[in-house]
Structure formats: C-alpha cells, structure tokens
Amino acid sequence: MNMLWLIRAKAWAKRPPSTKRIIFVFGIVAACVVLYLIERAGLLPEWMQLEARTGRGGMRF
C-alpha cells in the first residue's frame, strides 16, 4: 500500500464525509447499476443505443 493512501485514510478517519455526501455517492452508484441492468436486459430505447461500427474505422474529422 502506498504511503499516500495511509495519509488519506487518516484524514478521512478524522473528518469523515457528511451523510448527505454518502447518500449522494451511493445514489450515483445505484443509478449506474440500474442503467447497466436495463441495458443488459435489452430495455433501452433505440435512441440511447450506440450504432454498430463495421470494419476498421476510427473517428473522422
């Protein structure tokens, strides 16, 4: 483990994040998980899906 991580952990233990921040972070994580599960189930609308690329192409400007 890097020494910097130990210093950060010490600072976080002294001043933990607020309850609102914890709820906010877990809400974002939950939203990402829900979007992933909806995508895997095939329930996304067509406008949210990526177009399939064919061949060997990159972005053209």
PQR file of N, CA, C, O and H, with PARSE charges and radii, in Angstrom:
ATOM      1  N   MET A   1       0.848  -1.173   0.000 -0.4000 1.5000
ATOM      2  CA  MET A   1       0.000   0.000   0.000 -0.0000 2.0000
ATOM      3  C   MET A   1       0.894   1.238   0.000  0.5500 1.7000
ATOM      4  O   MET A   1       1.919   1.285   0.680 -0.5500 1.4000
ATOM      5  N   ASN A   2       0.497   2.195  -0.747 -0.4000 1.5000
ATOM      6  CA  ASN A   2       1.237   3.437  -0.863 -0.0000 2.0000
ATOM      7  C   ASN A   2       1.051   4.285   0.403  0.5500 1.7000
ATOM      8  O   ASN A   2      -0.025   4.280   1.001 -0.5500 1.4000
ATOM      9  H   ASN A   2      -0.336   2.156  -1.299  0.4000 1.0000
ATOM     10  N   MET A   3       2.073   4.993   0.801 -0.4000 1.5000
ATOM     11  CA  MET A   3       2.005   5.826   1.994 -0.0000 2.0000
ATOM     12  C   MET A   3       0.964   6.932   1.848  0.5500 1.7000
ATOM     13  O   MET A   3       0.350   7.345   2.831 -0.5500 1.4000
ATOM     14  H   MET A   3       2.948   4.996   0.315  0.4000 1.0000
ATOM     15  N   LEU A   4       0.769   7.408   0.623 -0.4000 1.5000
ATOM     16  CA  LEU A   4      -0.223   8.456   0.387 -0.0000 2.0000
ATOM     17  C   LEU A   4      -1.628   7.972   0.739  0.5500 1.7000
ATOM     18  O   LEU A   4      -2.432   8.741   1.266 -0.5500 1.4000
ATOM     19  H   LEU A   4       1.268   7.072  -0.176  0.4000 1.0000
ATOM     20  N   TRP A   5      -1.928   6.712   0.455 -0.4000 1.5000
ATOM     21  CA  TRP A   5      -3.238   6.165   0.793 -0.0000 2.0000
ATOM     22  C   TRP A   5      -3.439   6.117   2.303  0.5500 1.7000
ATOM     23  O   TRP A   5      -4.544   6.355   2.791 -0.5500 1.4000
ATOM     24  H   TRP A   5      -1.275   6.088   0.027  0.4000 1.0000
ATOM     25  N   LEU A   6      -2.379   5.811   3.042 -0.4000 1.5000
ATOM     26  CA  LEU A   6      -2.495   5.806   4.505 -0.0000 2.0000
ATOM     27  C   LEU A   6      -2.756   7.206   5.051  0.5500 1.7000
ATOM     28  O   LEU A   6      -3.527   7.379   5.995 -0.5500 1.4000
ATOM     29  H   LEU A   6      -1.482   5.618   2.646  0.4000 1.0000
ATOM     30  N   ILE A   7      -2.110   8.202   4.453 -0.4000 1.5000
ATOM     31  CA  ILE A   7      -2.342   9.586   4.881 -0.0000 2.0000
ATOM     32  C   ILE A   7      -3.774   9.994   4.577  0.5500 1.7000
ATOM     33  O   ILE A   7      -4.424  10.632   5.404 -0.5500 1.4000
ATOM     34  H   ILE A   7      -1.483   8.062   3.686  0.4000 1.0000
ATOM     35  N   ARG A   8      -4.272   9.633   3.401 -0.4000 1.5000
ATOM     36  CA  ARG A   8      -5.663   9.944   3.056 -0.0000 2.0000
ATOM     37  C   ARG A   8      -6.637   9.240   3.982  0.5500 1.7000
ATOM     38  O   ARG A   8      -7.640   9.822   4.393 -0.5500 1.4000
ATOM     39  H   ARG A   8      -3.743   9.114   2.729  0.4000 1.0000
ATOM     40  N   ALA A   9      -6.344   7.982   4.315 -0.4000 1.5000
ATOM     41  CA  ALA A   9      -7.223   7.234   5.210 -0.0000 2.0000
ATOM     42  C   ALA A   9      -7.260   7.870   6.593  0.5500 1.7000
ATOM     43  O   ALA A   9      -8.311   7.912   7.232 -0.5500 1.4000
ATOM     44  H   ALA A   9      -5.528   7.509   3.981  0.4000 1.0000
ATOM     45  N   LYS A  10      -6.120   8.363   7.054 -0.4000 1.5000
ATOM     46  CA  LYS A  10      -6.063   9.024   8.355 -0.0000 2.0000
ATOM     47  C   LYS A  10      -6.903  10.303   8.336  0.5500 1.7000
ATOM     48  O   LYS A  10      -7.665  10.564   9.267 -0.5500 1.4000
ATOM     49  H   LYS A  10      -5.266   8.329   6.535  0.4000 1.0000
ATOM     50  N   ALA A  11      -6.760  11.090   7.280 -0.4000 1.5000
ATOM     51  CA  ALA A  11      -7.531  12.332   7.169 -0.0000 2.0000
ATOM     52  C   ALA A  11      -9.019  12.034   7.067  0.5500 1.7000
ATOM     53  O   ALA A  11      -9.837  12.767   7.622 -0.5500 1.4000
ATOM     54  H   ALA A  11      -6.141  10.878   6.524  0.4000 1.0000
ATOM     55  N   TRP A  12      -9.379  10.962   6.363 -0.4000 1.5000
ATOM     56  CA  TRP A  12     -10.784  10.596   6.212 -0.0000 2.0000
ATOM     57  C   TRP A  12     -11.358  10.110   7.534  0.5500 1.7000
ATOM     58  O   TRP A  12     -12.529  10.351   7.828 -0.5500 1.4000
ATOM     59  H   TRP A  12      -8.715  10.365   5.913  0.4000 1.0000
ATOM     60  N   ALA A  13     -10.539   9.423   8.339 -0.4000 1.5000
ATOM     61  CA  ALA A  13     -10.991   8.951   9.651 -0.0000 2.0000
ATOM     62  C   ALA A  13     -11.195  10.118  10.612  0.5500 1.7000
ATOM     63  O   ALA A  13     -12.091  10.080  11.455 -0.5500 1.4000
ATOM     64  H   ALA A  13      -9.588   9.227   8.100  0.4000 1.0000
ATOM     65  N   LYS A  14     -10.368  11.153  10.488 -0.4000 1.5000
ATOM     66  CA  LYS A  14     -10.523  12.321  11.355 -0.0000 2.0000
ATOM     67  C   LYS A  14     -11.749  13.134  10.980  0.5500 1.7000
ATOM     68  O   LYS A  14     -12.493  13.582  11.853 -0.5500 1.4000
ATOM     69  H   LYS A  14      -9.640  11.184   9.803  0.4000 1.0000
ATOM     70  N   ARG A  15     -11.963  13.327   9.676 -0.4000 1.5000
ATOM     71  CA  ARG A  15     -13.088  14.118   9.186 -0.0000 2.0000
ATOM     72  C   ARG A  15     -13.861  13.306   8.154  0.5500 1.7000
ATOM     73  O   ARG A  15     -13.659  13.492   6.954 -0.5500 1.4000
ATOM     74  H   ARG A  15     -11.359  12.962   8.967  0.4000 1.0000
ATOM     75  N   PRO A  16     -14.739  12.413   8.592 -0.5600 1.5000
ATOM     76  CA  PRO A  16     -15.481  11.600   7.619  0.2800 2.0000
ATOM     77  C   PRO A  16     -16.454  12.467   6.806  0.5500 1.7000
ATOM     78  O   PRO A  16     -16.844  13.550   7.243 -0.5500 1.4000
ATOM     79  N   PRO A  17     -16.836  11.983   5.630 -0.5600 1.5000
ATOM     80  CA  PRO A  17     -17.761  12.759   4.803  0.2800 2.0000
ATOM     81  C   PRO A  17     -19.135  12.847   5.460  0.5500 1.7000
ATOM     82  O   PRO A  17     -19.496  12.018   6.297 -0.5500 1.4000
ATOM     83  N   SER A  18     -19.883  13.857   5.068 -0.4000 1.5000
ATOM     84  CA  SER A  18     -21.215  14.052   5.646 -0.0000 2.0000
ATOM     85  C   SER A  18     -22.170  12.975   5.144  0.5500 1.7000
ATOM     86  O   SER A  18     -21.909  12.295   4.152 -0.5500 1.4000
ATOM     87  H   SER A  18     -19.590  14.530   4.389  0.4000 1.0000
ATOM     88  N   THR A  19     -23.266  12.844   5.849 -0.4000 1.5000
ATOM     89  CA  THR A  19     -24.280  11.858   5.472 -0.0000 2.0000
ATOM     90  C   THR A  19     -24.857  12.171   4.098  0.5500 1.7000
ATOM     91  O   THR A  19     -25.133  11.264   3.313 -0.5500 1.4000
ATOM     92  H   THR A  19     -23.478  13.396   6.655  0.4000 1.0000
ATOM     93  N   LYS A  20     -25.039  13.451   3.810 -0.4000 1.5000
ATOM     94  CA  LYS A  20     -25.574  13.843   2.507 -0.0000 2.0000
ATOM     95  C   LYS A  20     -24.639  13.415   1.374  0.5500 1.7000
ATOM     96  O   LYS A  20     -25.099  12.959   0.327 -0.5500 1.4000
ATOM     97  H   LYS A  20     -24.815  14.188   4.448  0.4000 1.0000
ATOM     98  N   ARG A  21     -23.334  13.562   1.582 -0.4000 1.5000
ATOM     99  CA  ARG A  21     -22.380  13.176   0.545 -0.0000 2.0000
ATOM    100  C   ARG A  21     -22.383  11.667   0.337  0.5500 1.7000
ATOM    101  O   ARG A  21     -22.299  11.198  -0.798 -0.5500 1.4000
ATOM    102  H   ARG A  21     -22.960  13.932   2.432  0.4000 1.0000
ATOM    103  N   ILE A  22     -22.477  10.907   1.417 -0.4000 1.5000
ATOM    104  CA  ILE A  22     -22.516   9.447   1.311 -0.0000 2.0000
ATOM    105  C   ILE A  22     -23.758   9.003   0.553  0.5500 1.7000
ATOM    106  O   ILE A  22     -23.680   8.133  -0.314 -0.5500 1.4000
ATOM    107  H   ILE A  22     -22.545  11.288   2.339  0.4000 1.0000
ATOM    108  N   ILE A  23     -24.907   9.596   0.876 -0.4000 1.5000
ATOM    109  CA  ILE A  23     -26.147   9.267   0.166 -0.0000 2.0000
ATOM    110  C   ILE A  23     -26.038   9.647  -1.303  0.5500 1.7000
ATOM    111  O   ILE A  23     -26.494   8.902  -2.170 -0.5500 1.4000
ATOM    112  H   ILE A  23     -24.970  10.303   1.581  0.4000 1.0000
ATOM    113  N   PHE A  24     -25.438  10.799  -1.592 -0.4000 1.5000
ATOM    114  CA  PHE A  24     -25.253  11.252  -2.968 -0.0000 2.0000
ATOM    115  C   PHE A  24     -24.405  10.262  -3.767  0.5500 1.7000
ATOM    116  O   PHE A  24     -24.766   9.898  -4.886 -0.5500 1.4000
ATOM    117  H   PHE A  24     -25.068  11.405  -0.888  0.4000 1.0000
ATOM    118  N   VAL A  25     -23.281   9.828  -3.198 -0.4000 1.5000
ATOM    119  CA  VAL A  25     -22.387   8.897  -3.893 -0.0000 2.0000
ATOM    120  C   VAL A  25     -23.069   7.551  -4.115  0.5500 1.7000
ATOM    121  O   VAL A  25     -22.999   6.991  -5.209 -0.5500 1.4000
ATOM    122  H   VAL A  25     -22.988  10.123  -2.289  0.4000 1.0000
ATOM    123  N   PHE A  26     -23.729   7.033  -3.083 -0.4000 1.5000
ATOM    124  CA  PHE A  26     -24.427   5.761  -3.254 -0.0000 2.0000
ATOM    125  C   PHE A  26     -25.591   5.876  -4.239  0.5500 1.7000
ATOM    126  O   PHE A  26     -25.914   4.908  -4.927 -0.5500 1.4000
ATOM    127  H   PHE A  26     -23.786   7.488  -2.194  0.4000 1.0000
ATOM    128  N   GLY A  27     -26.224   7.051  -4.314 -0.4000 1.5000
ATOM    129  CA  GLY A  27     -27.285   7.266  -5.294 -0.0000 2.0000
ATOM    130  C   GLY A  27     -26.759   7.222  -6.720  0.5500 1.7000
ATOM    131  O   GLY A  27     -27.400   6.656  -7.606 -0.5500 1.4000
ATOM    132  H   GLY A  27     -25.962   7.837  -3.756  0.4000 1.0000
ATOM    133  N   ILE A  28     -25.594   7.818  -6.944 -0.4000 1.5000
ATOM    134  CA  ILE A  28     -24.984   7.786  -8.274 -0.0000 2.0000
ATOM    135  C   ILE A  28     -24.587   6.364  -8.648  0.5500 1.7000
ATOM    136  O   ILE A  28     -24.813   5.930  -9.778 -0.5500 1.4000
ATOM    137  H   ILE A  28     -25.073   8.278  -6.225  0.4000 1.0000
ATOM    138  N   VAL A  29     -23.997   5.641  -7.704 -0.4000 1.5000
ATOM    139  CA  VAL A  29     -23.615   4.246  -7.959 -0.0000 2.0000
ATOM    140  C   VAL A  29     -24.856   3.404  -8.263  0.5500 1.7000
ATOM    141  O   VAL A  29     -24.836   2.576  -9.174 -0.5500 1.4000
ATOM    142  H   VAL A  29     -23.814   5.994  -6.786  0.4000 1.0000
ATOM    143  N   ALA A  30     -25.926   3.612  -7.508 -0.4000 1.5000
ATOM    144  CA  ALA A  30     -27.163   2.861  -7.740 -0.0000 2.0000
ATOM    145  C   ALA A  30     -27.751   3.183  -9.116  0.5500 1.7000
ATOM    146  O   ALA A  30     -28.241   2.286  -9.802 -0.5500 1.4000
ATOM    147  H   ALA A  30     -25.942   4.285  -6.768  0.4000 1.0000
ATOM    148  N   ALA A  31     -27.708   4.455  -9.527 -0.4000 1.5000
ATOM    149  CA  ALA A  31     -28.221   4.837 -10.844 -0.0000 2.0000
ATOM    150  C   ALA A  31     -27.418   4.165 -11.953  0.5500 1.7000
ATOM    151  O   ALA A  31     -27.985   3.726 -12.954 -0.5500 1.4000
ATOM    152  H   ALA A  31     -27.310   5.184  -8.971  0.4000 1.0000
ATOM    153  N   CYS A  32     -26.105   4.083 -11.778 -0.4000 1.5000
ATOM    154  CA  CYS A  32     -25.260   3.420 -12.779 -0.0000 2.0000
ATOM    155  C   CYS A  32     -25.576   1.933 -12.860  0.5500 1.7000
ATOM    156  O   CYS A  32     -25.637   1.366 -13.951 -0.5500 1.4000
ATOM    157  H   CYS A  32     -25.645   4.439 -10.964  0.4000 1.0000
ATOM    158  N   VAL A  33     -25.775   1.309 -11.722 -0.4000 1.5000
ATOM    159  CA  VAL A  33     -26.105  -0.119 -11.714 -0.0000 2.0000
ATOM    160  C   VAL A  33     -27.457  -0.361 -12.379  0.5500 1.7000
ATOM    161  O   VAL A  33     -27.612  -1.319 -13.137 -0.5500 1.4000
ATOM    162  H   VAL A  33     -25.726   1.769 -10.835  0.4000 1.0000
ATOM    163  N   VAL A  34     -28.429   0.495 -12.104 -0.4000 1.5000
ATOM    164  CA  VAL A  34     -29.750   0.348 -12.719 -0.0000 2.0000
ATOM    165  C   VAL A  34     -29.659   0.508 -14.233  0.5500 1.7000
ATOM    166  O   VAL A  34     -30.258  -0.270 -14.974 -0.5500 1.4000
ATOM    167  H   VAL A  34     -28.303   1.273 -11.489  0.4000 1.0000
ATOM    168  N   LEU A  35     -28.906   1.520 -14.701 -0.4000 1.5000
ATOM    169  CA  LEU A  35     -28.740   1.704 -16.150 -0.0000 2.0000
ATOM    170  C   LEU A  35     -28.059   0.508 -16.791  0.5500 1.7000
ATOM    171  O   LEU A  35     -28.440   0.084 -17.882 -0.5500 1.4000
ATOM    172  H   LEU A  35     -28.419   2.152 -14.099  0.4000 1.0000
ATOM    173  N   TYR A  36     -27.055  -0.036 -16.121 -0.4000 1.5000
ATOM    174  CA  TYR A  36     -26.364  -1.213 -16.647 -0.0000 2.0000
ATOM    175  C   TYR A  36     -27.324  -2.400 -16.750  0.5500 1.7000
ATOM    176  O   TYR A  36     -27.332  -3.103 -17.760 -0.5500 1.4000
ATOM    177  H   TYR A  36     -26.745   0.308 -15.235  0.4000 1.0000
ATOM    178  N   LEU A  37     -28.123  -2.622 -15.724 -0.4000 1.5000
ATOM    179  CA  LEU A  37     -29.059  -3.751 -15.750 -0.0000 2.0000
ATOM    180  C   LEU A  37     -30.136  -3.575 -16.821  0.5500 1.7000
ATOM    181  O   LEU A  37     -30.540  -4.543 -17.466 -0.5500 1.4000
ATOM    182  H   LEU A  37     -28.116  -2.051 -14.903  0.4000 1.0000
ATOM    183  N   ILE A  38     -30.596  -2.341 -17.006 -0.4000 1.5000
ATOM    184  CA  ILE A  38     -31.586  -2.080 -18.064 -0.0000 2.0000
ATOM    185  C   ILE A  38     -30.969  -2.332 -19.429  0.5500 1.7000
ATOM    186  O   ILE A  38     -31.618  -2.891 -20.313 -0.5500 1.4000
ATOM    187  H   ILE A  38     -30.268  -1.555 -16.483  0.4000 1.0000
ATOM    188  N   GLU A  39     -29.719  -1.922 -19.604 -0.4000 1.5000
ATOM    189  CA  GLU A  39     -29.043  -2.151 -20.876 -0.0000 2.0000
ATOM    190  C   GLU A  39     -28.869  -3.640 -21.142  0.5500 1.7000
ATOM    191  O   GLU A  39     -29.121  -4.107 -22.252 -0.5500 1.4000
ATOM    192  H   GLU A  39     -29.192  -1.468 -18.886  0.4000 1.0000
ATOM    193  N   ARG A  40     -28.442  -4.384 -20.132 -0.4000 1.5000
ATOM    194  CA  ARG A  40     -28.221  -5.824 -20.305 -0.0000 2.0000
ATOM    195  C   ARG A  40     -29.522  -6.567 -20.577  0.5500 1.7000
ATOM    196  O   ARG A  40     -29.519  -7.595 -21.254 -0.5500 1.4000
ATOM    197  H   ARG A  40     -28.238  -4.005 -19.229  0.4000 1.0000
ATOM    198  N   ALA A  41     -30.633  -6.056 -20.056 -0.4000 1.5000
ATOM    199  CA  ALA A  41     -31.931  -6.689 -20.281 -0.0000 2.0000
ATOM    200  C   ALA A  41     -32.494  -6.338 -21.661  0.5500 1.7000
ATOM    201  O   ALA A  41     -33.480  -6.936 -22.091 -0.5500 1.4000
ATOM    202  H   ALA A  41     -30.635  -5.221 -19.506  0.4000 1.0000
ATOM    203  N   GLY A  42     -31.889  -5.390 -22.349 -0.4000 1.5000
ATOM    204  CA  GLY A  42     -32.347  -5.003 -23.678 -0.0000 2.0000
ATOM    205  C   GLY A  42     -33.553  -4.093 -23.652  0.5500 1.7000
ATOM    206  O   GLY A  42     -34.324  -4.074 -24.611 -0.5500 1.4000
ATOM    207  H   GLY A  42     -31.088  -4.905 -21.999  0.4000 1.0000
ATOM    208  N   LEU A  43     -33.738  -3.345 -22.596 -0.4000 1.5000
ATOM    209  CA  LEU A  43     -34.912  -2.496 -22.458 -0.0000 2.0000
ATOM    210  C   LEU A  43     -34.653  -1.022 -22.748  0.5500 1.7000
ATOM    211  O   LEU A  43     -35.535  -0.186 -22.550 -0.5500 1.4000
ATOM    212  H   LEU A  43     -33.111  -3.360 -21.817  0.4000 1.0000
ATOM    213  N   LEU A  44     -33.456  -0.703 -23.214 -0.4000 1.5000
ATOM    214  CA  LEU A  44     -33.154   0.683 -23.534 -0.0000 2.0000
ATOM    215  C   LEU A  44     -33.874   1.102 -24.813  0.5500 1.7000
ATOM    216  O   LEU A  44     -33.989   0.302 -25.742 -0.5500 1.4000
ATOM    217  H   LEU A  44     -32.740  -1.382 -23.374  0.4000 1.0000
ATOM    218  N   PRO A  45     -34.360   2.339 -24.878 -0.5600 1.5000
ATOM    219  CA  PRO A  45     -34.946   2.810 -26.129  0.2800 2.0000
ATOM    220  C   PRO A  45     -33.877   2.893 -27.218  0.5500 1.7000
ATOM    221  O   PRO A  45     -32.684   2.975 -26.929 -0.5500 1.4000
ATOM    222  N   GLU A  46     -34.314   2.872 -28.444 -0.4000 1.5000
ATOM    223  CA  GLU A  46     -33.371   2.845 -29.566 -0.0000 2.0000
ATOM    224  C   GLU A  46     -32.488   4.086 -29.620  0.5500 1.7000
ATOM    225  O   GLU A  46     -31.332   4.000 -30.034 -0.5500 1.4000
ATOM    226  H   GLU A  46     -35.284   2.806 -28.679  0.4000 1.0000
ATOM    227  N   TRP A  47     -33.008   5.228 -29.211 -0.4000 1.5000
ATOM    228  CA  TRP A  47     -32.219   6.457 -29.284 -0.0000 2.0000
ATOM    229  C   TRP A  47     -31.061   6.471 -28.288  0.5500 1.7000
ATOM    230  O   TRP A  47     -30.153   7.292 -28.415 -0.5500 1.4000
ATOM    231  H   TRP A  47     -33.947   5.298 -28.874  0.4000 1.0000
ATOM    232  N   MET A  48     -31.078   5.579 -27.305 -0.4000 1.5000
ATOM    233  CA  MET A  48     -29.984   5.523 -26.326 -0.0000 2.0000
ATOM    234  C   MET A  48     -28.908   4.513 -26.694  0.5500 1.7000
ATOM    235  O   MET A  48     -27.888   4.431 -26.010 -0.5500 1.4000
ATOM    236  H   MET A  48     -31.815   4.912 -27.201  0.4000 1.0000
ATOM    237  N   GLN A  49     -29.107   3.753 -27.742 -0.4000 1.5000
ATOM    238  CA  GLN A  49     -28.158   2.709 -28.099 -0.0000 2.0000
ATOM    239  C   GLN A  49     -27.151   3.223 -29.114  0.5500 1.7000
ATOM    240  O   GLN A  49     -27.449   4.093 -29.932 -0.5500 1.4000
ATOM    241  H   GLN A  49     -29.936   3.819 -28.297  0.4000 1.0000
ATOM    242  N   LEU A  50     -25.953   2.661 -29.041 -0.4000 1.5000
ATOM    243  CA  LEU A  50     -24.903   3.039 -29.970 -0.0000 2.0000
ATOM    244  C   LEU A  50     -25.093   2.352 -31.305  0.5500 1.7000
ATOM    245  O   LEU A  50     -25.625   1.245 -31.382 -0.5500 1.4000
ATOM    246  H   LEU A  50     -25.711   1.954 -28.377  0.4000 1.0000
ATOM    247  N   GLU A  51     -24.652   3.021 -32.353 -0.4000 1.5000
ATOM    248  CA  GLU A  51     -24.677   2.402 -33.673 -0.0000 2.0000
ATOM    249  C   GLU A  51     -23.481   1.470 -33.791  0.5500 1.7000
ATOM    250  O   GLU A  51     -22.383   1.800 -33.344 -0.5500 1.4000
ATOM    251  H   GLU A  51     -24.220   3.920 -32.291  0.4000 1.0000
ATOM    252  N   ALA A  52     -23.693   0.319 -34.385 -0.4000 1.5000
ATOM    253  CA  ALA A  52     -22.610  -0.648 -34.543 -0.0000 2.0000
ATOM    254  C   ALA A  52     -21.655  -0.156 -35.623  0.5500 1.7000
ATOM    255  O   ALA A  52     -22.083   0.324 -36.673 -0.5500 1.4000
ATOM    256  H   ALA A  52     -24.585   0.051 -34.748  0.4000 1.0000
ATOM    257  N   ARG A  53     -20.379  -0.276 -35.361 -0.4000 1.5000
ATOM    258  CA  ARG A  53     -19.372   0.086 -36.358 -0.0000 2.0000
ATOM    259  C   ARG A  53     -18.991  -1.153 -37.140  0.5500 1.7000
ATOM    260  O   ARG A  53     -18.956  -2.258 -36.600 -0.5500 1.4000
ATOM    261  H   ARG A  53     -20.031  -0.665 -34.508  0.4000 1.0000
ATOM    262  N   THR A  54     -18.711  -0.964 -38.392 -0.4000 1.5000
ATOM    263  CA  THR A  54     -18.260  -2.069 -39.200 -0.0000 2.0000
ATOM    264  C   THR A  54     -16.860  -1.754 -39.710  0.5500 1.7000
ATOM    265  O   THR A  54     -16.535  -0.605 -40.007 -0.5500 1.4000
ATOM    266  H   THR A  54     -18.739  -0.066 -38.831  0.4000 1.0000
ATOM    267  N   GLY A  55     -16.067  -2.758 -39.802 -0.4000 1.5000
ATOM    268  CA  GLY A  55     -14.728  -2.565 -40.334 -0.0000 2.0000
ATOM    269  C   GLY A  55     -13.799  -1.942 -39.334  0.5500 1.7000
ATOM    270  O   GLY A  55     -14.011  -1.977 -38.122 -0.5500 1.4000
ATOM    271  H   GLY A  55     -16.331  -3.692 -39.561  0.4000 1.0000
ATOM    272  N   ARG A  56     -12.774  -1.378 -39.886 -0.4000 1.5000
ATOM    273  CA  ARG A  56     -11.716  -0.817 -39.052 -0.0000 2.0000
ATOM    274  C   ARG A  56     -11.732   0.692 -39.192  0.5500 1.7000
ATOM    275  O   ARG A  56     -11.028   1.258 -40.028 -0.5500 1.4000
ATOM    276  H   ARG A  56     -12.602  -1.350 -40.871  0.4000 1.0000
ATOM    277  N   GLY A  57     -12.518   1.319 -38.391 -0.4000 1.5000
ATOM    278  CA  GLY A  57     -12.621   2.760 -38.548 -0.0000 2.0000
ATOM    279  C   GLY A  57     -12.507   3.472 -37.227  0.5500 1.7000
ATOM    280  O   GLY A  57     -12.843   2.939 -36.169 -0.5500 1.4000
ATOM    281  H   GLY A  57     -13.090   0.859 -37.712  0.4000 1.0000
ATOM    282  N   GLY A  58     -12.043   4.640 -37.314 -0.4000 1.5000
ATOM    283  CA  GLY A  58     -11.951   5.476 -36.140 -0.0000 2.0000
ATOM    284  C   GLY A  58     -12.812   6.700 -36.356  0.5500 1.7000
ATOM    285  O   GLY A  58     -13.642   6.739 -37.264 -0.5500 1.4000
ATOM    286  H   GLY A  58     -11.769   5.073 -38.173  0.4000 1.0000
ATOM    287  N   MET A  59     -12.616   7.665 -35.545 -0.4000 1.5000
ATOM    288  CA  MET A  59     -13.361   8.896 -35.715 -0.0000 2.0000
ATOM    289  C   MET A  59     -12.745   9.701 -36.837  0.5500 1.7000
ATOM    290  O   MET A  59     -11.525   9.837 -36.918 -0.5500 1.4000
ATOM    291  H   MET A  59     -11.941   7.633 -34.807  0.4000 1.0000
ATOM    292  N   ARG A  60     -13.574  10.225 -37.686 -0.4000 1.5000
ATOM    293  CA  ARG A  60     -13.082  11.049 -38.785 -0.0000 2.0000
ATOM    294  C   ARG A  60     -13.505  12.468 -38.551  0.5500 1.7000
ATOM    295  O   ARG A  60     -14.649  12.735 -38.182 -0.5500 1.4000
ATOM    296  H   ARG A  60     -14.566  10.114 -37.620  0.4000 1.0000
ATOM    297  N   PHE A  61     -12.585  13.385 -38.764 -0.4000 1.5000
ATOM    298  CA  PHE A  61     -12.879  14.790 -38.568 -0.0000 2.0000
ATOM    299  C   PHE A  61     -12.876  15.531 -39.860  0.5500 1.7000
ATOM    300  O   PHE A  61     -13.109  16.740 -39.878 -0.5500 1.4000
ATOM    301  H   PHE A  61     -11.655  13.168 -39.063  0.4000 1.0000
TER
END
